[in-house]
Amino acid sequence: MSKPRSLVLPPRTRVHRLETARGSFAVLDAAAAGARRGTVLLLPGYTGSKEDFLGLLGPLSEAGYRAVAVDGRGQNESPGPRGRAAYRRKALALDAVAQAAALGDGPVHLLGHSFGGLVARAAAALAPGAFRSLTLLSSGPGRVARPQRIRVRVLRASLAVLPKERVWQAMCWLDSRGEEPDTDDAPELAGFLRRRWMRTRIAQLAGAGRLLLDRQDGTEGLAALRVPLHFAYGADEMVWAPADLRAAAARTGAHHTVVAGAGHSPNVSHPQELADRLTGFWEETSSPARAVSTAP
């Protein structure tokens, strides 16, 4: 999971509920500094939440973009049904389309981190007119790499037989091995991470895990999308194999960003560099020459 380094809200950011045709979603909504150049909708990953983008909201806002990070259904502070059918790919994709519409800014740039990328690409396929571009951040066209598949399977099996608190304790023990000593912020962040875990629906965790294990390769579908596509990930990405991400970017003709020194969450570790690369891509997709070249 992504772990925000701070829970402090960036300037011009407000917490509120986004009311959509498909329900209410908790969001962090950062207004653009000065004239707005566009709006971006940010979808978090597996076991994550809108707070995973706290470090990125400020740089995007400063660059002139309204940036809205959302808790998907059943994640953290967004309500969600208990039934697993509610967490199928199409249902989650329709949520993202409704969220984009509810922002009221016309077509928006869509970014999905990790599992959020699986949702984002399905949303772009369902309603390409709702989105100006699609960025898959640390997210591939197929299932996750083998070590991560094992982790997801173990997590799903554990949640089926153990209390969530017990599973959380085991996850903390595994993640603590080799970590740096606690900082002053660690207790506050640790409390947030536990609350987020306990709030997230088991059905959401099970459904999202199932999608991460799906064998289907979506490269052809991505190549057929009618929106500009961007693969972005850290050089030390470990959830998807970097070689597979490079190959997918080449096969789809996508814009391609590799953030040096970053792992699975450049949005946390390298937010300014990532923001610079994202806004460069968005500027390119908004240019008259690009608009002509991508016209049907």
Disulfide bonds with the S-S distance in Angstrom:
none
